[in-house]
Amino acid sequence: MVVQSLKAAGAALLAWLVARVWLGDPMALMAPWVALVLVQATVYSSLLQAGRQFAAICVGALVASGAQAVTGDTTGALALSIPVLVLLSNWPRFGDQGIYAATTAVFTIATGTVSAAAVGHRLGQAALGAAIGVAVNALVLPPVHLRDVRENLAALVRDTGELLHTLAADLRQGEWDGQTAADWLAATARLQRRLDALDSARGWSRESLRLTSGLLRALYRAPTVALPPEQEDERFGRVTGHVTALTRTLAVAADENRTPAAPDHTVLSRYGELLELIGDHCLSEAGRLAEAGARAEAEPDEETQARMRELYERLQRALYEDDAGQGPARTAVLGTLVLQAENLWAELVPGVRADDTGPAE
């Protein structure tokens, strides 16, 4: 933010020097004004906004000049042109630059310049300011937004692991109720906000690399390291969905006014241990993702995998033998929980299935 602010100020000052000092323009207002607002968060957005703003300025200058020529009066010209231009500023093609049509009209009418030469002069000043603003943004410390992607992805995975640990602890202690489930649901909502922040950061990263020179990025900034691939965003987005689903299942089971009932404490304790193992792997993945250039994801050690399979088999046995005799409501809840745990494991450790070995000894 500091760098971009200084660049915007520098672009405005440079445009003023070029227009007022070097070109001797006594009305050198438009050039620094346009240069200032066109130092955007990315080079691509600067170029896009330059086109939109220049179009809005052209429309504002032409409409204002026409209104003043028709009315021959400053107040009448303002009354005739400003309502039309403010309405036109909402046109989606202008984006957030449409208001400059109206402000340009105010400047044009206030100075009383309606000749073709005066209008052309203002447009030339706008073009000069746009060129300087875009050039400064592209050539001086070009803004590249890469760090936020890695940070948001690592934070999403870390928060997922911590939520799984919280779920595991509550289930194993057996002290959870509707309020506890509400806290879990609030935590899953925070995961969704993390996922939205990751999506936004990925979009900024993708846009900031457009129209920027790799040579200049290497010259002015630390060399950009490879980001986690976008497939990682999709994978952990699915993980977030599975965690949300199992949390909602538990919340329904905790509601005394709903039919589905929670499995007994012994079964939930095993399920909590299974979630804890999955949460451990999430935290390991978060540490890997936080490090630039870290190794590819590693599988859990054999002991962890063996324990996971043992827990999975015991839950399957409870599903088909124990809980089946306690009614379909409990069976439905446990079946959903086991399915979501298996989905989580399949996403986090793609090469290892929860049930790819025989019965645990």
C-alpha positions in Angstrom: 0.0 0.0 0.0 2.8 2.4 0.8 4.6 1.6 -2.5 1.4 2.1 -4.5 0.6 5.3 -2.7 4.0 6.7 -3.4 3.8 5.6 -7.0 0.5 7.4 -7.5 1.8 10.6 -6.0 4.9 10.3 -8.2 2.9 9.7 -11.3 0.8 12.8 -10.6 3.9 14.9 -10.0 5.5 13.7 -13.2 2.4 14.4 -15.2 2.3 17.9 -13.7 5.9 18.5 -14.6 5.4 17.3 -18.2 2.2 19.3 -18.8 2.9 22.5 -16.9 6.7 22.9 -16.9 7.8 21.1 -20.1 4.8 21.8 -22.2 3.9 25.1 -20.7 0.2 24.4 -20.2 -1.3 27.0 -17.9 -4.3 24.7 -17.2 -2.4 21.5 -16.5 -5.0 20.0 -14.3 -6.3 17.0 -16.2 -3.0 15.2 -16.7 -2.0 14.8 -13.0 -5.6 14.0 -12.0 -5.8 11.1 -14.4 -2.3 9.9 -13.7 -3.1 9.8 -9.9 -6.2 7.6 -10.2 -4.7 5.2 -12.7 -2.0 3.7 -10.5 -4.2 0.7 -9.7 -3.6 -2.5 -7.7 -2.5 -4.3 -10.9 -1.0 -3.3 -14.3 -3.9 -4.9 -16.0 -6.5 -3.0 -14.0 -4.6 0.2 -14.7 -4.8 -0.3 -18.4 -8.5 -1.3 -18.2 -9.4 1.6 -16.0 -7.4 4.0 -18.3 -9.6 3.0 -21.3 -12.8 3.4 -19.3 -11.8 6.7 -17.7 -10.6 8.1 -21.0 -13.9 7.2 -22.6 -15.9 8.8 -19.7 -13.8 11.9 -20.0 -14.4 12.2 -23.7 -18.1 11.8 -23.2 -18.2 14.4 -20.4 -16.2 16.9 -22.4 -18.3 16.6 -25.5 -21.7 16.6 -23.7 -20.6 19.6 -21.6 -19.4 21.6 -24.6 -22.5 20.8 -26.5 -24.7 21.9 -23.6 -22.9 25.1 -23.2 -23.0 25.8 -26.9 -26.8 25.3 -26.8 -27.6 27.2 -23.7 -24.9 29.9 -23.8 -25.0 30.0 -20.0 -22.9 28.2 -17.4 -25.8 27.4 -15.0 -28.0 26.3 -17.9 -25.2 24.1 -19.3 -24.7 22.4 -15.9 -28.5 21.9 -15.5 -28.7 20.3 -18.9 -25.6 18.1 -18.9 -25.0 16.9 -15.4 -28.3 14.9 -14.9 -27.7 13.1 -18.1 -24.0 12.3 -17.4 -24.7 11.2 -13.8 -27.3 8.8 -15.2 -24.9 7.6 -17.9 -22.2 7.1 -15.3 -24.1 4.0 -14.1 -23.5 2.2 -17.5 -21.7 -1.0 -16.7 -19.2 -0.5 -19.5 -17.7 2.4 -17.6 -17.2 0.3 -14.4 -16.4 2.6 -11.5 -15.0 5.3 -13.8 -18.4 6.6 -15.1 -18.5 9.4 -12.6 -15.6 11.1 -14.4 -17.9 11.9 -17.2 -19.9 14.2 -14.9 -16.8 15.7 -13.1 -15.2 16.4 -16.4 -18.3 18.2 -17.5 -18.2 20.4 -14.4 -14.5 21.3 -15.1 -15.2 22.0 -18.7 -18.2 24.2 -18.1 -16.6 26.0 -15.2 -13.7 27.2 -17.3 -16.0 28.3 -20.1 -14.1 26.6 -22.9 -16.4 25.2 -25.5 -14.3 25.4 -28.7 -13.1 22.3 -30.5 -9.5 23.3 -29.7 -10.3 23.5 -26.0 -12.0 20.1 -25.9 -9.2 18.5 -27.8 -6.8 20.1 -25.4 -8.5 18.5 -22.4 -8.6 15.1 -24.1 -5.0 15.4 -24.9 -4.2 16.2 -21.2 -6.3 13.1 -20.2 -4.4 10.9 -22.6 -1.1 12.2 -21.3 -2.0 11.5 -17.7 -3.3 8.1 -18.6 -0.1 7.2 -20.4 2.1 8.4 -17.5 -0.1 6.6 -14.8 -0.1 3.3 -16.6 3.7 3.5 -17.4 4.6 4.3 -13.8 2.6 1.4 -12.5 4.0 -1.0 -15.1 7.6 0.0 -15.0 8.3 1.0 -11.4 7.9 -1.8 -8.9 5.0 -3.5 -10.8 2.5 -4.8 -8.3 2.4 -8.6 -8.0 0.1 -10.2 -5.5 1.4 -13.7 -4.9 2.0 -14.0 -1.2 -1.7 -13.8 -0.2 -2.5 -17.0 -2.2 0.0 -19.2 -0.2 -1.0 -17.5 3.1 -4.7 -18.0 2.6 -4.4 -21.6 1.4 -2.2 -22.5 4.4 -4.5 -20.7 6.8 -7.5 -22.6 5.3 -5.9 -26.0 5.8 -4.6 -25.0 9.2 -8.1 -23.9 10.4 -9.6 -27.1 9.0 -7.1 -29.2 11.0 -7.8 -27.2 14.2 -11.6 -27.6 13.7 -11.2 -31.3 13.3 -9.1 -31.4 16.5 -11.9 -29.5 18.3 -14.5 -31.9 17.0 -12.4 -34.8 18.1 -11.8 -33.5 21.6 -15.5 -32.8 22.1 -16.7 -36.1 20.8 -14.1 -38.1 22.9 -15.0 -36.2 26.1 -18.7 -36.8 25.4 -19.7 -33.3 26.6 -21.3 -31.7 23.6 -24.8 -30.4 23.1 -26.7 -28.0 20.9 -24.6 -25.0 21.9 -21.4 -26.9 21.1 -22.8 -27.9 17.7 -23.6 -24.2 17.1 -20.0 -23.3 17.8 -18.9 -26.0 15.3 -21.2 -24.5 12.7 -19.8 -21.0 13.3 -16.3 -22.4 12.8 -17.3 -24.0 9.5 -18.7 -20.6 8.4 -15.2 -19.1 9.1 -13.8 -21.9 6.9 -16.1 -20.8 4.1 -14.9 -17.2 4.5 -11.3 -18.4 4.3 -12.2 -20.2 1.1 -13.7 -17.0 -0.3 -10.5 -15.1 0.7 -8.4 -17.7 -1.1 -10.5 -17.4 -4.2 -10.1 -13.6 -4.2 -6.4 -13.8 -3.6 -6.0 -16.3 -6.5 -7.9 -13.9 -8.7 -5.6 -11.0 -7.7 -2.6 -13.2 -8.3 -3.7 -14.2 -11.7 -4.5 -10.7 -12.8 -1.3 -9.2 -11.3 0.8 -11.4 -13.5 -0.9 -10.2 -16.7 0.9 -7.6 -18.7 3.8 -7.5 -16.3 7.3 -8.1 -17.4 9.1 -11.0 -15.8 12.4 -9.1 -16.1 11.0 -6.2 -14.2 9.5 -8.4 -11.6 12.9 -10.1 -11.1 14.7 -6.7 -11.1 12.5 -4.8 -8.6 11.1 -7.6 -6.4 12.3 -10.8 -4.9 12.0 -13.6 -7.5 8.5 -15.0 -7.6 8.4 -18.6 -6.6 5.9 -21.1 -7.9 2.5 -20.8 -6.2 0.6 -23.9 -5.1 -1.3 -25.1 -8.1 -5.0 -24.1 -8.4 -5.9 -27.8 -8.0 -4.9 -27.4 -4.4 -7.6 -24.7 -4.0 -10.1 -27.1 -5.4 -9.0 -30.0 -3.3 -9.1 -28.2 0.0 -12.4 -26.6 -1.1 -13.8 -30.1 -1.3 -12.2 -30.9 2.1 -14.0 -27.8 3.6 -17.3 -29.1 2.1 -16.8 -32.5 3.7 -16.0 -31.0 7.1 -19.1 -28.8 6.8 -21.3 -31.8 6.0 -20.1 -33.9 8.9 -20.5 -30.9 11.3 -24.1 -30.4 10.1 -24.8 -34.0 10.7 -23.5 -33.8 14.3 -25.5 -30.6 14.8 -28.7 -32.4 13.6 -27.9 -35.3 16.0 -27.5 -32.9 18.9 -30.9 -31.3 18.3 -33.4 -33.0 20.6 -36.3 -32.0 18.4 -34.9 -33.9 15.4 -35.3 -37.6 14.6 -31.6 -38.5 13.9 -29.8 -39.5 17.1 -26.1 -39.6 17.9 -24.3 -42.9 18.2 -23.2 -44.1 21.6 -20.1 -42.6 23.3 -17.8 -45.5 22.5 -18.4 -45.2 18.8 -18.1 -41.4 18.9 -14.8 -41.7 20.8 -13.4 -43.9 18.0 -14.8 -41.4 15.4 -13.1 -38.6 17.4 -9.8 -40.3 17.3 -10.2 -40.8 13.5 -10.9 -37.1 13.1 -7.8 -36.3 15.2 -5.6 -38.3 12.9 -7.1 -36.5 9.8 -6.6 -33.2 11.6 -3.0 -34.0 12.3 -2.5 -34.6 8.5 -4.2 -31.2 7.8 -1.8 -29.4 10.1 1.1 -31.1 8.5 -0.2 -30.1 5.1 -0.6 -26.5 6.3 3.0 -26.3 7.3 4.1 -27.7 3.9 1.9 -25.1 2.0 3.2 -22.2 4.1 6.8 -22.9 2.9 7.7 -21.6 -0.5 9.2 -24.4 -2.6 8.3 -27.1 -0.1 8.2 -30.7 -1.0 5.1 -32.4 -2.4 2.6 -33.7 0.0 3.8 -36.7 2.0 1.7 -39.7 3.1 1.2 -40.3 6.8 3.6 -42.8 8.3 2.6 -46.5 8.3 1.7 -46.5 12.0 -0.8 -43.7 11.4 -2.3 -45.4 8.4 -2.6 -48.6 10.2 -4.4 -47.0 13.2 -6.7 -45.1 10.8 -7.7 -48.3 9.1 -8.3 -50.0 12.4 -10.6 -47.2 13.5 -12.4 -47.2 10.2 -13.0 -50.9 10.3 -14.4 -50.7 13.9 -16.7 -47.9 12.8 -17.8 -50.0 9.9 -18.5 -52.9 12.3 -20.5 -50.7 14.5 -22.5 -49.5 11.6 -23.4 -52.9 10.3 -23.7 -54.7 13.6 -24.1 -52.6 16.8 -25.9 -49.5 15.6 -28.1 -51.4 13.2 -29.9 -52.9 16.2 -30.5 -49.5 17.7 -32.7 -48.1 14.9 -32.3 -46.5 11.5 -31.9 -43.0 12.9 -28.6 -43.8 14.7 -27.4 -45.9 11.7 -28.1 -43.0 9.3 -26.1 -40.6 11.4 -23.1 -42.9 11.8 -23.2 -43.9 8.2 -23.1 -40.2 7.1 -20.2 -39.5 9.5 -18.2 -42.5 8.3 -18.8 -41.5 4.7 -17.6 -38.0 5.3 -14.5 -39.2 7.1 -13.7 -41.5 4.2 -14.2 -38.6 1.8 -11.8 -36.4 3.9 -9.1 -39.1 3.9 -9.5 -39.7 0.1 -9.0 -36.0 -0.6 -6.1 -35.5 1.9 -4.2 -38.7 1.0 -5.3 -39.5 -2.6 -3.1 -42.6 -2.9 -4.2 -44.3 0.3 -7.7 -45.7 0.8 -9.2 -46.1 4.2 -10.2 -49.7 3.5 -7.4 -51.0 1.3 -6.2 -53.6 3.8 -7.8 -56.5 5.4 -9.3 -56.5 8.9 -7.1 -55.0 11.6 -5.6 -57.5 14.0 
